[in-house]
Amino acid sequence: MFYLDFQKANCKNCYKCLRSCPVKAIDMRNNQAKIVESRCILCGHCTHVCPQNAKSVHDDTAVIERLLAKNKRVVASVAPSFVSSFAVKSFTPFKSALLALGFSDAFETSEGAAAVTAEYKKLLDSGKYDNLITSACPAVNRAIVLYHHELVKYLAPVVSPMVAHAKILKSRYPDAEIVFIGPCIAKKREAHESGIIAGALTFEELAELFKKRNIKIDTEASDANPKSDVVAPSAEQNGKTSLKAKFYPIPRGIIKSFDKFPPNYEYIAVDGVSRLDDAVEDIKSVKGVFLEINACEGACINGPCVIRRSGGAVEANVLIRGYTNSAPTDVVPDVTPSLSYTFKPLTPGDRVPTDEEIAEVLAKTGKHCKADELNCGACGYSTCREKAWAVLNGYAETEMCVPYMREKAESMSNVVLENSPNGIIVCNGELKISEINRRAQSLVGQTAPEYIFDCFDPTEVFKAADSGKAVHVDKMRIDKTGRFVDVKIVPLKNEHMLLVVITDITEKVNYDESLNKVKQDTLSVTDSVIEKQMRVAQEIASLLGETTAETKTALLKLKKAMSEDGN
């Protein structure tokens, strides 16, 4: 079943979720994070750190709504941290809201926690355990059975308070469907695997249900439990009382739930996924330790699906302590169902690459010897070899090595920059030059100009900076070198920089000038030839005019003479 994943988001080169994951159960490929369910312990820590708020938790709301609509007895088991998430003073108003939602009855899971503490005491009193690790946090339990097989023997062979409470409620009301309500994602998988819990709602999901049904909680009420057709057994009727089981959701809460400590053990609490590995590794070398471990830093009051308030974990701690010290006692029945549970090692099913395969992946990112392995953690993995393992298991990509990719990008950038036929200058908003290639230095006649106006008139550069639009300057002359250039100024808005591309057009300008001279010379020669031709034509015309007149005169004389003879 799908319990947790990430929605599609603008997820690029961040790796915060991967860095925060204690078991590296995240598949980071194609710029998108996905949960590797076989490796995930459902601590939910990745959902806290994701800057895109891309968490997607399996939602049991529709299942529970259908269950409530079936006219069956549905009983809620409510984690003690409801006090801090919903800012109520007692269970009374919260139970009333659940009854309005359609639940037949509701009880605090701390009753199951009291029974679990009683089981822990029995195990400690037996003296059979060198060390004992609490089994109340399903995320911690999962981490141990998956990744710390040699420590499974220290896990208290006891079900969690949620399962213990469900068993207690089922023993009282065999026909009831049990629904757990709490701040934990891991409880969803545990509820499903228990076989006796119909579903698990997070506090966030419950708050949405209340909103949907327009159910308001009276946060000021503090009277006794409301009337119900189901009555919990009293201490006098059915067992002993525990005054402190409601402490479970705060740091050292399990330890605080002991009325007295069995001797020969040190009682130590560790919370937070960042300390989980160290804690379970350290316990190997010691004896006589009762170790309370919570996957959430600050314990359950800081679970992944709590409803966060302005006072944070401090206020939540205060509210739980105040409520526990003033609330009715929890009942530990004399006769309870079996709460024992046998934890068995599991494997996530990952392949174990050979050293040669690891070395091959490392070589692809320029790591050819031990000194090349920076182990910087920028990719989300603690070491370069761990990241190579992830690549070989299909959970990561080679290109996730940030230092290598940066070095590669800078190298490629430098190659392009230095081999460009154009001059390239990069400057900031104050026109101070940060990059200039050799070609640009040659064109402007300076090897290390500090500002762009040391190179040429910056008027057009200012215009580009102010308008945010590219500006073209045609045929600019660089006074220092006498070169003619075309200049393109491109604002890089996101980087708050300006890119100046200089194209040398001196040869073209010189060619154009030469061509123009040839044209002018040709035109001059043409004018001269035309002028001469016109002059010749005029002279010929003049000569032709004189000859014609003489001929006409001679012919007229001849005609006249001949006319006279005829008479």
C-alpha positions in Angstrom: 0.0 0.0 0.0 1.1 3.5 -0.8 1.8 5.5 2.4 4.0 8.4 1.5 5.4 10.1 -1.6 6.1 13.4 -3.1 3.8 15.3 -5.5 5.3 16.5 -8.7 7.0 19.8 -7.9 9.6 22.2 -9.0 12.3 19.9 -7.5 15.7 20.6 -8.9 19.2 20.0 -7.4 17.9 20.6 -3.9 18.3 17.1 -2.2 17.2 18.4 1.2 14.8 15.5 1.6 17.6 13.1 0.7 20.0 14.7 3.2 17.4 14.5 5.9 16.4 10.9 5.3 18.2 8.6 7.8 17.9 5.5 5.6 18.2 7.2 2.1 14.8 5.9 1.0 14.4 8.4 -1.8 14.7 7.8 -5.5 16.1 11.1 -7.0 15.9 10.9 -10.8 14.7 13.2 -13.6 14.7 16.1 -11.1 11.9 14.5 -9.1 11.9 12.9 -5.6 10.0 9.6 -5.1 9.9 7.4 -2.0 11.5 4.0 -2.2 8.8 2.2 -0.1 10.9 -0.9 0.5 13.5 1.2 2.3 11.2 3.8 3.9 10.6 3.8 7.7 7.9 6.5 7.3 9.5 8.8 9.8 8.1 11.7 7.6 11.1 13.8 8.3 11.5 14.5 4.5 8.1 16.2 4.5 9.2 18.7 7.1 12.3 19.9 5.2 10.8 19.9 1.6 10.8 23.6 0.6 8.1 22.8 -2.1 5.8 21.3 0.5 5.5 18.4 -1.9 4.5 15.6 0.6 1.7 13.3 -0.3 0.5 11.1 2.6 -1.9 8.2 2.0 -5.3 9.5 3.1 -7.6 7.2 4.9 -10.4 9.8 5.2 -12.7 8.3 2.6 -12.3 4.8 4.1 -13.2 6.1 7.6 -16.2 8.1 6.3 -17.6 5.0 4.6 -17.0 3.1 7.8 -18.9 5.7 9.9 -21.8 5.6 7.4 -22.3 1.9 7.8 -24.2 2.1 11.1 -21.6 0.0 12.9 -19.8 0.5 16.2 -16.7 2.5 15.3 -14.4 3.4 18.3 -11.6 5.9 18.1 -8.3 5.5 19.8 -6.8 8.9 20.2 -3.1 9.6 20.7 -2.3 11.8 23.8 -0.7 14.5 21.6 -4.3 15.6 20.6 -4.0 18.1 23.5 -1.2 20.1 21.8 -2.5 19.7 18.2 -6.0 20.9 18.9 -5.2 23.1 21.9 -7.9 21.6 24.2 -7.8 21.4 28.0 -9.3 17.9 28.3 -10.5 14.9 26.4 -14.2 15.9 26.9 -14.6 18.4 24.1 -12.5 16.4 21.7 -14.6 13.3 22.3 -17.8 15.3 21.8 -16.5 16.4 18.4 -15.7 12.8 17.5 -19.1 11.6 18.5 -20.6 14.4 16.3 -18.5 13.1 13.5 -20.2 9.7 13.8 -17.9 7.7 16.1 -19.7 5.5 18.6 -17.1 6.2 21.3 -13.6 7.5 21.8 -10.8 6.7 24.2 -7.3 7.8 24.8 -4.5 5.6 23.5 -2.6 6.3 26.7 -4.6 3.4 28.2 -2.7 1.2 25.8 0.5 3.0 26.7 -0.1 2.3 30.3 -0.4 -1.4 29.5 2.8 -1.3 27.4 4.8 0.4 30.2 3.6 -2.4 32.5 5.0 -4.9 30.0 8.3 -3.1 29.9 8.5 -3.3 33.6 8.0 -7.0 33.5 10.7 -7.5 31.0 13.2 -5.3 33.0 12.3 -7.2 36.2 13.0 -10.5 34.5 16.7 -9.6 34.1 16.9 -11.4 30.8 17.9 -8.4 28.7 21.3 -6.9 28.6 19.7 -3.8 27.0 16.1 -3.0 26.1 15.0 -0.7 23.3 11.4 0.6 23.4 9.1 -0.5 20.7 6.5 2.3 20.8 7.7 4.1 17.7 7.0 2.2 14.5 9.5 4.2 12.5 12.3 3.2 14.9 11.2 -0.4 14.9 11.3 -0.4 11.1 14.7 1.1 11.0 16.1 -1.6 13.3 14.5 -4.6 11.6 15.7 -3.3 8.2 19.1 -1.9 8.9 20.4 -3.1 12.3 19.7 -6.8 12.4 22.1 -7.4 15.2 20.0 -5.1 17.5 16.6 -6.8 16.9 17.3 -8.9 20.0 17.2 -5.7 22.1 13.8 -4.5 20.8 11.2 -5.0 23.5 9.0 -7.8 22.2 5.9 -5.7 22.9 3.3 -4.2 20.6 3.0 -0.4 20.4 0.5 1.5 22.5 -1.7 1.9 19.5 -2.0 -1.9 18.9 -2.2 -2.6 22.6 -5.1 -0.2 22.9 -6.8 -1.7 19.9 -6.5 -5.2 21.4 -7.9 -3.9 24.7 -10.8 -2.2 23.0 -11.5 -5.3 20.8 -11.5 -7.5 24.0 -14.3 -5.3 25.4 -16.2 -4.6 22.2 -15.6 -7.5 19.8 -18.0 -6.1 17.2 -16.3 -2.7 17.1 -14.1 -1.3 14.3 -11.1 0.5 15.7 -9.7 3.7 14.2 -6.5 5.3 15.4 -6.1 9.0 15.4 -2.6 10.6 15.8 0.3 12.6 14.4 2.2 9.8 12.8 2.5 8.5 9.2 4.2 5.3 10.3 1.1 4.4 12.2 -0.8 4.0 9.0 1.4 1.0 7.9 1.4 -0.4 11.4 -2.4 -0.2 11.6 -2.7 -1.9 8.2 -0.3 -4.7 9.3 -1.9 -5.2 12.7 -5.0 -6.8 11.2 -7.2 -5.4 14.0 -7.2 -1.7 13.2 -9.6 -0.5 10.4 -7.6 2.6 9.6 -5.5 5.5 10.9 -6.2 9.2 10.6 -3.6 11.8 11.1 -4.5 14.9 13.1 -4.3 16.9 9.8 -6.9 14.6 8.2 -9.1 14.8 11.2 -9.0 18.6 11.2 -10.1 18.5 7.5 -13.0 16.2 8.4 -14.1 18.6 11.2 -13.9 21.5 8.8 -15.9 19.6 6.2 -18.7 18.7 8.7 -18.5 22.2 10.3 -17.8 20.7 13.7 -16.3 23.0 16.2 -14.3 21.9 19.3 -14.9 23.7 22.6 -11.3 24.4 23.6 -12.3 25.8 26.9 -14.4 22.9 28.2 -12.8 20.8 30.9 -15.7 18.8 32.5 -16.0 15.1 32.8 -16.4 12.7 29.8 -19.7 13.1 28.0 -22.3 10.4 28.2 -21.8 7.4 26.0 -23.4 4.0 25.4 -20.0 2.5 26.2 -18.3 3.0 29.5 -14.7 2.4 30.2 -13.9 0.2 33.2 -12.9 2.0 36.3 -9.8 1.3 38.2 -11.8 -0.3 41.0 -13.6 -2.6 38.5 -10.9 -3.9 36.4 -7.3 -3.2 37.5 -4.7 -0.7 38.5 -4.2 2.9 37.5 -1.3 4.6 35.8 -0.9 8.3 36.5 1.8 9.0 33.8 1.0 7.2 30.6 -0.2 10.4 29.0 3.5 11.6 29.0 4.3 9.2 26.1 4.2 11.9 23.3 7.0 14.1 24.9 10.7 13.5 25.1 11.5 10.9 27.9 7.7 10.4 28.0 8.0 6.6 28.2 10.6 6.8 31.0 8.4 9.3 32.8 5.5 6.8 32.6 7.2 4.5 35.1 5.9 4.8 38.7 9.3 3.4 39.8 12.3 2.2 37.9 13.4 -1.5 37.9 17.0 -1.6 39.2 20.2 -2.3 37.3 19.4 -0.2 34.3 20.2 3.3 33.1 17.2 5.0 31.5 18.2 7.1 28.5 16.1 8.8 25.9 17.1 9.8 22.3 14.9 11.5 19.8 15.3 12.6 16.2 16.3 10.7 13.1 19.7 12.3 12.9 20.6 10.6 16.2 18.9 7.3 15.5 21.9 5.5 13.9 24.4 6.7 16.5 22.1 5.6 19.3 21.5 2.1 18.0 25.2 1.6 17.2 26.3 2.9 20.6 24.1 0.4 22.5 26.2 -2.5 21.1 29.1 -1.7 23.3 27.2 -1.2 26.6 25.0 -3.2 29.0 22.2 -2.3 31.4 20.5 0.4 29.2 16.8 1.0 28.8 16.8 3.1 25.6 13.7 5.2 24.7 14.0 6.1 21.0 11.6 8.4 19.0 12.1 9.1 15.3 10.7 12.6 15.7 12.9 15.3 17.2 10.8 16.4 20.2 9.0 13.0 20.2 5.3 12.6 19.0 4.3 16.2 19.7 6.5 17.1 16.8 5.3 14.3 14.5 5.0 14.8 10.7 1.2 15.3 10.8 0.7 17.4 14.0 -1.1 20.6 13.7 1.6 23.2 14.3 0.9 26.2 16.5 2.9 29.4 17.1 4.3 28.1 20.4 5.9 25.1 18.7 7.3 22.1 20.5 7.8 24.1 23.7 4.1 25.0 24.0 3.1 21.5 23.1 5.4 20.1 25.8 3.8 22.5 28.4 0.3 21.5 27.3 1.0 17.8 27.5 2.6 18.1 31.0 -0.3 20.2 32.3 -2.9 17.9 30.9 -1.2 14.8 32.2 -0.9 16.2 35.7 -4.6 17.2 35.8 -6.4 14.5 33.7 -8.1 11.4 35.1 -5.8 8.3 35.5 -5.4 5.7 32.9 -6.5 2.1 33.6 -4.3 -0.9 33.3 -6.6 -3.9 33.2 -5.5 -6.9 35.3 -6.4 -9.2 32.5 -5.4 -8.0 29.0 -4.9 -9.7 25.6 -1.4 -10.8 24.8 0.7 -7.8 24.0 3.8 -9.7 23.0 5.3 -9.3 19.5 8.3 -11.0 17.8 10.3 -8.6 15.7 12.1 -10.3 12.7 14.9 -8.9 10.5 13.8 -7.7 7.1 15.8 -6.7 4.0 14.9 -3.9 1.6 16.0 -6.0 -1.3 18.8 -3.8 -2.6 21.6 -5.3 -4.6 25.2 -5.2 -3.2 27.5 -3.8 -5.9 31.1 -5.0 -6.2 34.0 -2.8 -5.5 34.8 -2.7 -9.2 31.3 -1.4 -10.0 31.6 1.3 -7.3 34.9 2.3 -8.7 33.5 2.5 -12.2 30.7 4.9 -11.1 33.1 7.0 -9.1 35.4 7.3 -12.2 32.5 8.8 -14.1 32.5 11.8 -11.8 36.3 12.2 -11.8 37.1 10.2 -8.7 39.9 7.9 -9.5 41.5 7.6 -6.1 40.6 8.0 -2.5 41.8 11.6 -2.4 39.2 12.5 -5.1 36.3 11.4 -2.9 35.2 14.7 -1.2 32.3 13.2 0.7 30.8 16.6 0.8 27.2 15.5 1.1 26.0 18.0 -1.5 24.2 15.2 -3.4 22.3 14.2 -0.2 24.4 11.1 0.4 27.0 11.0 3.2 29.8 9.7 1.1 30.7 9.4 -2.6 30.6 5.6 -2.3 27.2 5.7 -0.8 26.0 7.8 -3.7 27.7 5.3 -6.1 25.8 2.5 -4.4 22.5 4.5 -5.0 23.4 5.0 -8.7 23.9 1.3 -9.1 20.6 0.5 -7.4 18.8 3.0 -9.6 18.0 5.5 -6.9 20.3 8.3 -8.0 22.0 9.7 -11.2 25.7 10.2 -11.8 25.1 13.9 -12.5 23.9 14.5 -8.9 27.6 15.1 -7.9 27.4 18.8 -7.5 31.2 19.6 -7.3 31.9 17.5 -10.3 29.1 19.0 -12.4 30.1 22.5 -11.3 33.7 21.8 -12.3 32.5 20.4 -15.6 30.2 23.3 -16.2 33.0 25.8 -15.4 35.4 23.9 -17.6 33.0 23.8 -20.5 32.2 27.5 -19.9 35.8 28.4 -19.9 36.4 26.5 -23.1 33.5 28.2 -24.8 34.5 31.6 -23.4 38.1 31.4 -24.4 37.5 29.9 -27.8 34.7 32.2 -28.9 35.5 34.3 -32.0 33.6 37.1 -30.3 34.6 39.2 -27.3 32.6 38.4 -24.2 32.3 40.6 -21.1 30.1 39.9 -18.1 29.5 42.8 -15.6 27.2 43.5 -12.7 24.7 46.2 -12.2 27.4 48.6 -11.3 29.1 47.8 -14.6 32.1 46.2 -12.8 33.5 43.5 -15.0 33.5 39.9 -13.5 34.5 38.0 -16.7 36.3 39.0 -19.9 37.8 36.7 -22.5 41.0 37.1 -24.4 39.2 38.2 -27.5 37.5 41.0 -25.7 40.8 42.1 -24.2 42.3 42.2 -27.6 39.4 44.3 -29.1 39.4 46.9 -26.3 43.2 47.0 -25.9 43.2 46.2 -22.2 44.1 43.0 -20.3 42.3 43.7 -17.1 39.7 46.5 -17.3 37.8 47.0 -14.1 34.6 48.6 -15.4 32.9 48.5 -18.7 33.3 52.2 -19.2 37.1 51.6 -19.3 36.4 49.8 -22.6 33.9 52.1 -24.4 31.1 54.5 -24.0 28.7 52.8 -21.5 25.6 54.8 -22.5 23.9 51.9 -24.3 24.9 49.6 -21.4 23.0 51.8 -19.0 20.1 51.8 -21.3 20.0 48.0 -21.4 20.3 47.8 -17.6 17.5 50.3 -17.1 15.1 48.8 -19.6 15.8 45.2 -19.0 15.8 44.6 -22.7 18.6 43.7 -25.1 20.3 46.6 -26.9 22.3 46.6 -30.2 25.0 49.1 -31.1 26.1 49.0 -34.7 29.6 49.9 -36.0 31.1 51.3 -32.7 34.7 52.4 -33.0 37.0 51.5 -30.1 39.3 54.5 -29.8 42.2 52.6 -28.1 42.6 50.0 -30.9 40.8 51.6 -33.8 38.7 48.5 -34.2 35.1 48.7 -35.4 32.7 46.4 -33.6 29.0 45.6 -33.3 28.0 45.4 -29.6 25.0 43.4 -28.2 24.1 44.0 -24.5 21.8 41.4 -22.9 20.5 41.8 -19.4 20.6 38.6 -17.3 17.7 39.4 -15.0 17.9 36.4 -12.7 21.6 36.9 -12.2 21.4 40.7 -12.0 24.2 40.8 -14.6 24.8 42.1 -18.1 26.3 40.1 -20.9 28.2 42.1 -23.5 29.0 40.4 -26.8 31.5 42.2 -29.1 31.8 41.3 -32.7 34.8 42.6 -34.7 33.6 44.1 -38.0 36.8 46.0 -38.8 37.6 43.9 -41.9 34.1 44.4 -43.1 34.2 48.1 -42.5 37.6 48.3 -44.3 36.3 46.3 -47.2 33.2 48.4 -47.4 35.4 51.6 -47.4 37.6 50.1 -50.2 34.6 49.1 -52.2 33.2 52.6 -51.8 36.5 54.1 -53.0 36.4 51.8 -56.0 32.9 52.9 -56.7 33.8 56.6 -56.4 36.8 56.2 -58.7 34.7 54.3 -61.2 32.1 57.0 -61.1 34.7 59.7 -61.6 36.2 57.9 -64.6 32.8 57.3 -66.0 31.9 61.0 -65.6 35.2 61.9 -67.4 34.5 59.5 -70.3 31.0 60.8 -70.7 32.2 64.3 -70.7 34.8 63.5 -73.4 32.2 61.6 -75.5 29.8 64.5 -75.3 32.5 66.9 -76.4 33.5 64.8 -79.3 29.8 64.4 -80.3 29.3 68.1 -80.1 32.5 68.7 -82.3 31.3 66.2 -84.8 27.9 67.7 -84.9 29.4 71.1 -85.4 31.6 69.9 -88.3 28.6 68.1 -89.8 26.5 71.3 -89.6 29.1 73.4 -91.5 29.5 70.8 -94.3 25.8 70.5 -94.8 25.3 74.2 -95.2 28.1 74.5 -97.8 26.7 71.5 -99.7 23.2 73.1 -99.7 24.6 76.4 -101.0 26.5 74.6 -103.8 23.5 72.6 -104.9 21.3 75.6 -105.0 23.8 77.4 -107.2 24.0 74.4 -109.5 20.2 74.3 -109.8 20.0 77.9 -110.6 22.6 77.7 -113.3 21.0 74.8 -114.9 17.7 76.6 -114.9 19.2 79.6 -116.7 20.7 77.4 -119.5 17.3 75.8 -120.1 15.7 79.0 -121.0 
